């Protein structure tokens, strides 16, 4: 049994959302978790119990944890209490952050801004704060001046502390290119968390050279039409032309072409993206990563189910993927063979 006297003056009284989060965490452990306060014994897994505790000021509170997983439970609870019992952020917080981005981009671009569009996990309904980034496209009427480019990137740079750990991924394209989406699509500006250090070293230089053509934009627009979301501006159907199937296939192949080389560096990414790619080749289905994995469990060889399920488990939990390297390599080879055959037949 672990028994410790705590001073909760810095975080009490707890509000309802904090208590809900605490009770949810406590319920993950089998150990008995109780608080002792003013001669009362309170069940740490009871919402009503903690609501009734009423600890304020410098009242001492005794935490008692007893059971098979008491050490892990105690450490998790202490970490939670030390951090102020802050409930984890979620898609609601990400959408609030996008409203801040929208307001600042409207002020920066004024009449040059056409629209802002979500196309990634936040739009697809599989966003996880701990392991997802916020993917969006910005459409402008005219090429931007350098000052405006720096302003757009600086906005995301300054919002990093409020953003998910993986930050933002943003691309800006001209309206004429969104309405005639010919592969590969030109872009005016791009920024993601992977470019943070490069931007920090030379903001002006980064923004002046960060333009060109990006094959991934075709896949992003394909996703926009399937499950995208409008933050500001005209509808997706009005602002973005439909993607030709042959262009979509080229973009998808581009995204997974390095799968065999970099599979073990990013196994979750490549396994689930290969699943999505095969789903599109075989069923013309535009799916998010979770849906792609679930599709593959039903439609691809049963030999690959362990690897696919391991990738799904890791994606949904945010934990590392535990898998057999040989099985993953076999899956990667078979998926790429399907895609290459589809390319030949396309």
C-alpha positions as CSV (number, residue, x, y, z in Angstrom):
1,X,0.0,0.0,0.0
2,X,1.2,3.5,-0.8
3,X,0.0,6.3,1.5
4,X,0.9,10.0,1.0
5,X,-0.2,13.3,2.5
6,X,-0.9,15.9,-0.2
7,X,-1.3,19.6,-0.3
8,X,-3.9,20.4,-3.0
9,X,-4.2,24.1,-2.3
10,X,-2.9,25.1,-5.6
11,X,-5.5,23.2,-7.6
12,X,-8.6,23.0,-5.4
13,X,-11.5,23.4,-5.7
14,X,-11.6,21.0,-8.7
15,X,-14.2,21.8,-11.4
16,X,-16.4,19.1,-12.9
17,X,-14.3,18.5,-16.0
18,X,-11.2,18.0,-13.9
19,X,-13.0,15.5,-11.6
20,X,-14.4,13.6,-14.6
21,X,-10.9,13.3,-16.0
22,X,-9.5,12.2,-12.7
23,X,-12.1,9.5,-12.2
24,X,-11.6,8.3,-15.8
25,X,-7.8,8.0,-15.1
26,X,-8.4,6.2,-11.7
27,X,-10.7,3.8,-13.4
28,X,-7.9,2.6,-15.6
29,X,-6.3,0.9,-12.6
30,X,-7.4,-2.1,-10.6
31,X,-6.0,-0.8,-7.3
32,X,-8.2,0.7,-4.6
33,X,-7.8,4.5,-4.7
34,X,-9.1,6.6,-1.8
35,X,-8.8,10.0,-0.3
36,X,-8.9,10.8,3.4
37,X,-10.1,14.3,4.2
38,X,-11.5,15.7,7.5
39,X,-12.1,12.3,8.9
40,X,-13.9,11.2,5.8
41,X,-12.9,8.3,3.4
42,X,-13.7,9.1,-0.2
43,X,-13.6,6.7,-3.2
44,X,-11.2,8.1,-5.7
45,X,-13.1,6.4,-8.5
46,X,-16.4,8.1,-7.6
47,X,-17.4,11.3,-9.3
48,X,-19.9,12.1,-6.5
49,X,-17.4,11.3,-3.8
50,X,-14.8,13.7,-5.1
51,X,-17.4,16.3,-5.8
52,X,-18.4,16.1,-2.1
53,X,-14.8,16.2,-0.8
54,X,-14.7,20.0,-0.9
55,X,-10.9,20.3,-0.2
56,X,-9.8,23.9,-0.2
57,X,-7.0,26.1,1.1
58,X,-4.3,24.2,3.0
59,X,-6.4,21.3,4.2
60,X,-4.2,18.1,4.2
61,X,-5.5,15.3,2.0
62,X,-4.2,11.8,2.3
63,X,-4.0,9.7,-0.9
64,X,-4.0,5.9,-0.4
65,X,-3.5,3.4,-3.2
66,X,-3.5,-0.3,-2.7
67,X,-3.5,-3.2,-5.2
68,X,-1.5,-5.1,-7.8
69,X,-0.8,-2.0,-9.9
70,X,-0.5,0.5,-7.0
71,X,2.9,1.8,-8.0
72,X,1.8,2.7,-11.6
73,X,-1.6,4.1,-10.3
74,X,0.2,6.2,-7.7
75,X,2.7,7.7,-10.2
76,X,-0.1,8.4,-12.7
77,X,-2.3,10.2,-10.1
78,X,0.6,12.2,-8.7
79,X,1.7,13.3,-12.2
80,X,-1.9,14.3,-12.9
81,X,-2.3,16.3,-9.6
82,X,1.1,17.9,-10.1
83,X,0.0,19.1,-13.5
84,X,-3.2,20.7,-12.2
85,X,-5.5,17.9,-13.3
86,X,-5.7,19.4,-16.8
87,X,-8.0,17.3,-19.0
88,X,-6.3,16.3,-22.3
89,X,-7.0,18.5,-25.2
90,X,-9.0,17.2,-28.1
91,X,-10.6,18.1,-31.5
92,X,-12.7,20.9,-29.9
93,X,-9.5,22.7,-28.8
94,X,-8.0,22.2,-32.2
95,X,-11.0,23.8,-33.9
96,X,-10.9,26.7,-31.5
97,X,-7.2,27.1,-32.5
98,X,-8.2,27.1,-36.1
99,X,-10.6,30.0,-35.4
100,X,-7.7,32.0,-34.1
101,X,-5.7,31.1,-37.3
102,X,-8.7,32.2,-39.4
103,X,-9.0,35.6,-37.6
104,X,-5.3,36.3,-37.9
105,X,-5.1,35.2,-41.6
106,X,-8.1,37.4,-42.4
107,X,-6.4,40.4,-40.9
108,X,-3.1,39.6,-42.7
109,X,-4.5,38.8,-46.2
110,X,-7.6,41.0,-46.2
111,X,-9.3,40.8,-49.6
112,X,-6.6,38.4,-51.0
113,X,-7.9,35.6,-48.8
114,X,-10.3,33.3,-50.6
115,X,-10.7,30.4,-48.1
116,X,-9.2,28.1,-45.4
117,X,-9.9,24.4,-45.6
118,X,-9.1,21.4,-43.3
119,X,-8.2,18.2,-45.0
120,X,-6.4,15.9,-42.5
121,X,-7.4,13.9,-39.4
122,X,-9.2,16.9,-37.8
123,X,-11.5,17.0,-40.8
124,X,-11.8,13.2,-41.1
125,X,-12.9,12.6,-37.5
126,X,-9.8,10.6,-36.3
127,X,-7.8,13.5,-34.7
128,X,-5.7,12.8,-31.6
129,X,-4.1,15.7,-29.9
130,X,-1.0,13.7,-28.8
131,X,-0.1,12.3,-32.3
132,X,-2.0,14.4,-35.0
133,X,-1.1,17.6,-36.6
134,X,-3.6,20.2,-38.0
135,X,-3.6,20.0,-41.8
136,X,-5.1,22.9,-43.8
137,X,-4.9,24.6,-47.1
138,X,-5.2,28.4,-47.7
139,X,-6.4,29.7,-51.1
140,X,-5.5,33.2,-52.2
141,X,-6.4,35.3,-55.2
142,X,-3.0,36.8,-56.0
143,X,0.6,35.9,-55.3
144,X,1.5,37.1,-51.8
145,X,4.1,39.7,-50.9
146,X,7.0,38.6,-48.7
147,X,5.6,40.4,-45.6
148,X,2.3,38.5,-45.9
149,X,4.1,35.1,-46.2
150,X,6.2,35.8,-43.1
151,X,3.0,36.8,-41.3
152,X,1.3,33.5,-42.1
153,X,4.2,31.4,-41.0
154,X,4.9,33.5,-37.9
155,X,1.3,33.0,-36.8
156,X,1.7,29.3,-36.7
157,X,5.1,29.6,-35.2
158,X,3.7,31.7,-32.3
159,X,0.8,29.4,-31.8
160,X,3.0,26.3,-31.3
161,X,2.7,26.3,-27.5
162,X,-1.1,26.1,-27.8
163,X,-1.0,23.6,-30.7
164,X,-0.7,19.8,-30.7
165,X,2.9,18.5,-30.4
166,X,3.1,17.9,-34.1
167,X,1.9,21.4,-34.8
168,X,0.4,22.6,-38.1
169,X,0.9,21.6,-41.7
170,X,-0.2,24.5,-44.0
171,X,0.0,25.0,-47.8
172,X,-1.0,28.1,-49.7
173,X,-2.1,27.9,-53.3
174,X,-3.5,30.3,-55.8
175,X,-7.2,30.2,-56.7
176,X,-6.5,29.5,-60.3
177,X,-4.7,26.4,-59.3
178,X,-7.3,25.2,-56.9
179,X,-10.0,25.5,-59.5
180,X,-7.9,23.7,-62.2
181,X,-6.0,21.1,-60.1
182,X,-3.6,19.7,-62.6
183,X,-0.9,17.4,-61.2
184,X,1.5,18.4,-59.7
185,X,-0.2,21.4,-58.2
186,X,1.9,24.6,-57.7
187,X,2.0,26.1,-54.2
188,X,2.9,29.6,-53.0
189,X,4.0,28.7,-49.5
190,X,4.3,25.7,-47.2
191,X,5.1,25.3,-43.5
192,X,5.1,22.4,-41.1
193,X,6.6,21.7,-37.7
194,X,9.5,19.9,-39.5
195,X,10.6,23.2,-40.9
196,X,10.6,25.1,-37.5
197,X,14.4,25.3,-37.2
198,X,14.8,26.3,-40.8
199,X,12.3,29.1,-40.3
200,X,13.9,30.2,-37.0
201,X,17.3,30.5,-38.7
202,X,16.1,32.7,-41.5
203,X,12.4,33.7,-41.7
204,X,12.8,35.8,-44.8
205,X,14.9,33.3,-46.7
206,X,12.6,30.5,-45.8
207,X,9.5,32.2,-47.0
208,X,11.1,33.4,-50.2
209,X,12.3,30.0,-51.3
210,X,9.3,27.9,-50.0
211,X,7.3,27.6,-53.2
212,X,7.1,25.2,-56.1
213,X,5.1,22.1,-57.0
214,X,3.8,19.5,-54.5
215,X,2.4,16.1,-55.6
216,X,0.8,15.7,-52.2
217,X,-1.6,18.6,-52.9
218,X,-3.5,16.4,-55.3
219,X,-4.1,13.9,-52.5
220,X,-5.1,16.7,-50.1
221,X,-7.7,18.0,-52.6
222,X,-9.0,14.4,-53.1
223,X,-9.4,14.2,-49.3
224,X,-11.1,17.6,-49.2
225,X,-13.8,16.4,-51.5
226,X,-14.3,13.2,-49.5
227,X,-14.4,14.6,-45.9
228,X,-12.9,18.1,-45.9
229,X,-14.1,21.0,-43.8
230,X,-14.5,24.7,-44.5
231,X,-13.0,27.1,-41.9
232,X,-13.6,30.2,-44.1
233,X,-14.7,30.8,-47.6
234,X,-16.7,29.2,-50.4
235,X,-17.7,25.6,-50.4
236,X,-15.1,22.9,-51.3
237,X,-17.1,21.9,-54.4
238,X,-17.0,25.5,-55.7
239,X,-13.4,26.3,-54.9
240,X,-11.7,23.0,-55.8
241,X,-11.9,21.1,-59.1
242,X,-12.4,17.3,-58.9
243,X,-9.2,15.3,-59.0
244,X,-8.7,13.1,-62.0
245,X,-8.3,9.4,-61.1
246,X,-5.0,9.1,-62.9
247,X,-3.7,12.2,-61.0
248,X,-4.9,10.7,-57.7
249,X,-3.1,7.5,-58.4
250,X,0.1,9.3,-59.2
251,X,-0.1,11.3,-56.0
252,X,-0.8,8.3,-53.8
253,X,2.1,6.4,-55.3
254,X,4.3,9.4,-54.7
255,X,3.3,9.4,-51.0
256,X,4.2,5.7,-50.5
257,X,7.1,5.3,-52.9
258,X,9.7,5.3,-50.0
259,X,7.7,2.8,-47.9
260,X,10.3,-0.1,-48.3
261,X,13.2,2.2,-47.5
262,X,11.7,4.0,-44.5
263,X,9.1,1.5,-43.2
264,X,10.8,0.9,-39.9
265,X,11.3,4.6,-39.2
266,X,7.6,5.3,-39.5
267,X,5.8,2.0,-39.4
268,X,2.3,3.3,-38.4
269,X,2.4,6.0,-41.1
270,X,3.5,3.7,-44.0
271,X,1.3,0.7,-43.0
272,X,-1.9,2.7,-42.7
273,X,-1.2,4.9,-45.7
274,X,-0.5,1.8,-47.8
275,X,-3.9,0.4,-46.6
276,X,-5.5,3.7,-47.8
277,X,-3.7,3.5,-51.1
278,X,-4.8,0.0,-51.8
279,X,-8.4,0.9,-50.9
280,X,-8.4,3.7,-53.4
281,X,-6.8,1.5,-56.2
282,X,-9.3,-1.3,-55.6
283,X,-12.5,0.3,-54.4
284,X,-12.0,4.0,-55.4
285,X,-12.5,4.7,-51.7
286,X,-11.0,7.8,-50.1
287,X,-10.4,6.9,-46.5
288,X,-8.6,8.3,-43.4
289,X,-5.9,6.3,-41.8
290,X,-8.1,4.5,-39.3
291,X,-10.7,3.7,-42.0
292,X,-7.9,2.5,-44.3
293,X,-6.6,0.0,-41.7
294,X,-10.2,-1.2,-41.0
295,X,-10.8,-1.7,-44.8
296,X,-7.5,-3.6,-45.2
297,X,-8.4,-6.0,-42.3
298,X,-11.5,-7.0,-44.3
299,X,-10.1,-7.0,-47.9
300,X,-6.4,-7.7,-47.8
301,X,-4.7,-11.1,-47.2
302,X,-5.2,-12.5,-43.7
303,X,-1.4,-13.0,-43.6
304,X,-1.2,-9.3,-43.0
305,X,-3.8,-8.9,-40.3
306,X,-1.4,-8.8,-37.4
307,X,0.7,-6.0,-38.8
308,X,-2.4,-4.0,-39.8
309,X,-4.0,-4.4,-36.4
310,X,-0.7,-3.5,-34.7
311,X,-0.6,-0.2,-36.7
312,X,-4.3,0.5,-35.9
313,X,-3.6,-0.1,-32.2
314,X,-0.6,2.2,-32.2
315,X,-2.5,4.9,-34.1
316,X,-5.5,4.9,-31.8
317,X,-3.5,4.7,-28.6
318,X,-0.6,7.0,-29.5
319,X,1.8,4.4,-28.3
320,X,4.7,2.8,-30.2
321,X,3.9,0.1,-32.7
322,X,5.0,-3.4,-31.7
323,X,5.3,-5.7,-34.7
324,X,7.3,-8.4,-36.5
325,X,9.6,-6.6,-38.9
326,X,9.5,-9.5,-41.4
327,X,5.7,-9.5,-41.5
328,X,5.7,-5.7,-42.0
329,X,8.1,-6.0,-44.9
330,X,6.0,-8.7,-46.5
331,X,2.9,-6.5,-46.1
332,X,4.7,-3.5,-47.6
333,X,6.0,-5.6,-50.6
334,X,2.5,-7.0,-51.3
335,X,0.8,-3.7,-51.0
336,X,3.3,-2.0,-53.3
337,X,2.9,-4.8,-55.9
338,X,-0.9,-4.2,-55.9
339,X,-0.3,-0.5,-56.4
340,X,2.2,-1.0,-59.2
341,X,-0.2,-3.3,-61.0
342,X,-2.9,-0.8,-60.6
343,X,-0.6,1.9,-62.1
344,X,0.1,-0.4,-65.1
345,X,-3.6,-1.1,-65.6
346,X,-4.5,2.6,-65.1
